[in-house]
């Protein structure tokens, strides 16, 4: 079995846990890969995150940001999240339980040849000649900058139907997992992870159109006009600059995130936001 470990950068605690976990897995006869930054801290060979889709399990140690980073390299490989962050919507395992939980997953894999997983949708943003890496949390389509004097004329269509047209900073399209992050800060609604849909939230819109939750089978089309440049951002990390008038489509992708290990308690995590 091959297990890949991704740890939060610049954090001594996550590095120590990654080192302990690596040693226990190697002793159990598991092939272990470590992301390049963590490998440097541990003084062991590292692998690029893009190669982690060839592992049987990816372990993310840190906060939700570390999980997102791991998910961008994991592909269809299941991810188990160890929570050393503040909230932990995506990371259900405590540091104290991490080693034994991962070893338990190794035992299951060796017994069954696969892991029990649950799925979480990703969003794919695309244009005329480009497609971005799928988003776990959200896709943002906006003008060249936000705030006073920024924004753009933006039209949003849900399926074939117009939803809103007017001046705004941008539009945010979020999965249930992403509803608790950027979307929440833009006065969007929380979405329970069991809901089969995603949310479209206008950002500082002149018309003040309320957020809209739509079925996951719908395609959202965002058209940006009247600015020299627009920006598409995936999970706050990946950016594509496009020239208006630009049409961006956002839809649920074919390949969800697969999560292994115990599920986090959504309402317990919510209490940590208070």
C-alpha positions as CSV (number, residue, x, y, z in Angstrom):
1,X,0.0,0.0,0.0
2,X,1.1,3.6,-0.8
3,X,0.2,6.4,1.6
4,X,1.0,10.0,0.8
5,X,1.4,12.6,3.6
6,X,0.8,16.4,3.2
7,X,1.5,18.6,6.3
8,X,0.8,22.3,6.9
9,X,3.9,24.3,6.0
10,X,6.0,26.1,8.6
11,X,4.3,24.3,11.5
12,X,6.5,22.3,13.8
13,X,3.6,20.4,15.3
14,X,2.4,19.1,11.9
15,X,5.9,18.2,10.9
16,X,6.5,16.2,14.0
17,X,3.2,14.4,13.6
18,X,4.0,13.7,9.9
19,X,7.4,12.3,11.0
20,X,5.9,10.1,13.6
21,X,3.2,8.8,11.2
22,X,5.8,8.2,8.5
23,X,7.9,6.1,10.8
24,X,5.0,4.0,12.0
25,X,3.8,3.4,8.5
26,X,7.2,2.4,7.2
27,X,7.5,0.0,10.2
28,X,4.2,-1.5,9.1
29,X,5.6,-2.2,5.6
30,X,3.8,0.7,3.9
31,X,5.3,2.8,1.1
32,X,5.2,6.4,2.3
33,X,5.4,9.6,0.2
34,X,5.8,13.0,1.7
35,X,5.1,16.4,0.1
36,X,8.3,18.3,-0.9
37,X,8.0,21.0,1.8
38,X,7.4,18.5,4.7
39,X,10.2,16.3,3.3
40,X,12.6,19.1,3.6
41,X,11.7,19.7,7.3
42,X,12.0,15.9,8.0
43,X,15.2,15.5,5.9
44,X,13.7,12.7,3.8
45,X,12.9,12.3,0.1
46,X,9.9,14.2,-1.1
47,X,7.4,14.0,-3.9
48,X,5.5,16.7,-5.8
49,X,1.8,16.9,-4.8
50,X,0.8,16.3,-8.4
51,X,2.0,12.7,-8.1
52,X,-0.2,11.9,-5.1
53,X,-3.0,10.7,-7.3
54,X,-1.0,7.4,-7.6
55,X,-1.2,6.7,-3.9
56,X,-3.9,4.5,-2.2
57,X,-4.5,7.1,0.6
58,X,-3.6,10.7,1.1
59,X,-3.3,12.0,4.7
60,X,-3.7,15.7,5.2
61,X,-2.3,17.1,8.5
62,X,-3.3,20.7,9.3
63,X,-6.3,22.9,8.7
64,X,-8.9,23.0,5.9
65,X,-6.4,24.9,3.7
66,X,-4.0,22.0,3.9
67,X,-6.8,19.7,2.9
68,X,-7.6,21.8,-0.1
69,X,-4.0,21.7,-1.2
70,X,-3.9,18.0,-0.8
71,X,-7.2,17.6,-2.7
72,X,-5.7,19.4,-5.7
73,X,-3.1,16.7,-6.1
74,X,-5.0,13.7,-4.9
75,X,-7.3,13.2,-7.8
76,X,-9.6,10.2,-7.1
77,X,-7.4,9.0,-4.2
78,X,-9.2,9.1,-0.9
79,X,-8.1,11.7,1.6
80,X,-8.1,11.4,5.4
81,X,-7.9,14.8,7.2
82,X,-6.2,15.3,10.6
83,X,-7.3,18.5,12.2
84,X,-4.7,20.9,13.6
85,X,-6.6,23.9,12.5
86,X,-9.2,26.0,14.3
87,X,-12.5,24.7,12.8
88,X,-11.9,21.6,10.7
89,X,-15.0,21.1,8.5
90,X,-12.9,18.9,6.2
91,X,-10.6,17.2,8.9
92,X,-12.3,14.9,11.3
93,X,-9.4,13.1,13.0
94,X,-7.7,14.6,16.1
95,X,-3.9,14.6,16.3
96,X,-4.0,12.2,19.2
97,X,-5.9,9.6,17.2
98,X,-4.1,10.2,13.8
99,X,-1.6,7.4,13.8
100,X,-4.0,4.7,15.0
101,X,-6.7,5.9,12.6
102,X,-4.4,5.8,9.6
103,X,-3.0,2.4,10.6
104,X,-6.7,1.2,10.8
105,X,-7.3,2.4,7.3
106,X,-4.1,0.5,6.2
107,X,-5.5,-2.7,7.8
108,X,-8.9,-2.2,6.0
109,X,-7.1,-1.7,2.7
110,X,-5.1,-4.8,3.1
111,X,-8.1,-6.9,4.1
112,X,-10.5,-5.6,1.4
113,X,-8.3,-4.1,-1.3
114,X,-10.2,-0.8,-1.0
115,X,-11.3,1.8,1.5
116,X,-14.8,2.9,2.6
117,X,-15.2,6.5,1.4
118,X,-17.8,9.2,1.0
119,X,-17.9,11.7,-1.8
120,X,-17.9,15.5,-2.0
121,X,-18.5,17.4,-5.2
122,X,-16.0,19.6,-7.0
123,X,-16.8,22.6,-9.3
124,X,-15.2,23.0,-12.7
125,X,-14.8,26.5,-14.2
126,X,-14.1,26.8,-17.9
127,X,-14.0,29.3,-20.7
128,X,-13.7,29.2,-24.5
129,X,-10.2,27.7,-24.5
130,X,-9.3,26.9,-20.9
131,X,-10.4,24.7,-18.0
132,X,-9.2,25.2,-14.4
133,X,-8.3,22.7,-11.8
134,X,-11.6,21.6,-10.0
135,X,-12.6,23.5,-6.9
136,X,-13.3,21.8,-3.6
137,X,-14.7,25.0,-2.0
138,X,-15.5,27.7,-4.5
139,X,-15.1,29.4,-7.8
140,X,-15.0,33.2,-7.9
141,X,-15.5,35.3,-11.0
142,X,-14.7,39.0,-10.5
143,X,-13.4,42.2,-12.1
144,X,-9.8,43.1,-11.9
145,X,-10.1,44.3,-8.3
146,X,-12.6,44.5,-5.5
147,X,-13.9,47.5,-3.5
148,X,-14.7,51.1,-4.3
149,X,-14.2,51.9,-8.0
150,X,-13.7,48.2,-8.9
151,X,-16.1,45.5,-10.0
152,X,-17.7,45.0,-13.4
153,X,-21.0,44.5,-15.2
154,X,-21.8,40.9,-14.5
155,X,-24.6,38.7,-15.8
156,X,-25.5,35.4,-14.2
157,X,-27.5,32.7,-15.9
158,X,-28.7,29.5,-14.1
159,X,-29.2,26.9,-16.8
160,X,-30.9,28.9,-19.6
161,X,-32.6,31.4,-17.3
162,X,-31.2,34.8,-16.4
163,X,-30.7,35.3,-12.6
164,X,-29.1,38.7,-12.2
165,X,-27.5,41.4,-14.4
166,X,-25.8,44.5,-12.9
167,X,-22.7,45.9,-11.4
168,X,-21.0,43.9,-8.6
169,X,-17.6,43.0,-7.4
170,X,-18.1,39.5,-8.7
171,X,-20.0,36.2,-8.2
172,X,-19.0,33.3,-5.9
173,X,-20.2,29.7,-6.7
174,X,-19.6,27.4,-3.7
175,X,-20.0,23.8,-2.8
176,X,-21.6,22.8,0.5
177,X,-18.0,22.4,1.9
178,X,-17.2,25.9,0.6
179,X,-20.3,27.5,2.0
180,X,-18.6,27.8,5.4
181,X,-15.6,29.8,4.2
182,X,-15.5,32.7,1.6
183,X,-19.2,32.3,0.8
184,X,-20.2,32.9,4.5
185,X,-18.0,36.0,4.6
186,X,-20.0,37.4,1.6
187,X,-23.3,36.8,3.5
188,X,-24.1,33.6,1.7
189,X,-25.9,30.8,3.4
190,X,-24.5,27.8,5.2
191,X,-25.3,24.5,3.3
192,X,-25.4,21.2,5.1
193,X,-23.0,18.7,3.4
194,X,-25.9,16.4,2.7
195,X,-27.6,18.9,0.4
196,X,-27.4,18.0,-3.2
197,X,-26.6,21.4,-4.6
198,X,-24.4,24.5,-4.5
199,X,-24.8,28.2,-3.9
200,X,-24.5,31.2,-6.2
201,X,-23.7,34.4,-4.2
202,X,-23.4,37.9,-5.7
203,X,-20.5,39.9,-4.2
204,X,-21.4,43.5,-3.3
205,X,-24.0,43.7,-6.0
206,X,-25.7,47.0,-6.8
207,X,-29.1,45.2,-6.9
208,X,-28.5,43.2,-3.7
209,X,-29.8,40.0,-5.2
210,X,-30.0,37.3,-2.5
211,X,-27.8,34.1,-2.7
212,X,-29.4,31.2,-4.6
213,X,-29.0,27.5,-3.9
214,X,-29.3,25.4,-7.1
215,X,-29.4,21.7,-7.9
216,X,-26.0,20.2,-8.6
217,X,-27.0,19.2,-12.1
218,X,-27.4,22.9,-13.2
219,X,-24.7,24.9,-15.1
220,X,-24.1,28.4,-14.0
221,X,-22.8,30.9,-16.6
222,X,-21.2,34.1,-15.6
223,X,-20.5,36.8,-18.2
224,X,-18.2,39.8,-17.4
225,X,-18.3,43.1,-19.3
226,X,-17.2,46.7,-19.2
227,X,-13.7,46.1,-17.7
228,X,-10.3,45.5,-19.3
229,X,-9.7,42.3,-17.4
230,X,-11.6,39.7,-15.3
231,X,-10.2,37.1,-12.9
232,X,-11.4,33.6,-12.2
233,X,-10.1,32.2,-8.8
234,X,-10.3,28.5,-7.7
235,X,-10.2,27.9,-3.9
236,X,-8.3,31.1,-3.4
237,X,-5.2,29.5,-5.0
238,X,-5.5,29.2,-8.7
239,X,-6.1,32.2,-11.0
240,X,-7.0,32.6,-14.6
241,X,-7.1,36.1,-16.1
242,X,-9.6,36.5,-19.0
243,X,-10.4,39.4,-21.4
244,X,-14.0,40.6,-21.3
245,X,-16.5,40.2,-22.6
246,X,-15.8,36.8,-21.0
247,X,-18.1,33.9,-20.4
248,X,-17.3,31.5,-17.6
249,X,-19.2,28.3,-17.0
250,X,-19.3,26.6,-13.6
251,X,-20.6,23.1,-13.1
252,X,-20.1,20.1,-10.9
253,X,-17.3,18.0,-12.2
254,X,-17.3,14.3,-13.0
255,X,-14.7,13.5,-10.3
256,X,-15.6,14.2,-6.7
257,X,-13.3,14.4,-3.7
258,X,-13.2,11.0,-1.9
259,X,-12.9,11.2,1.8
260,X,-11.7,8.3,4.1
261,X,-11.9,7.8,7.8
262,X,-14.6,9.2,10.2
263,X,-16.8,12.1,9.1
264,X,-16.6,15.4,10.9
265,X,-19.6,16.6,12.9
266,X,-20.9,19.6,10.9
267,X,-22.7,21.2,13.8
268,X,-19.8,20.8,16.2
269,X,-17.5,22.5,13.7
270,X,-20.1,25.3,13.3
271,X,-19.9,25.9,17.1
272,X,-16.2,26.7,16.6
273,X,-17.1,29.6,14.4
274,X,-18.9,31.4,17.2
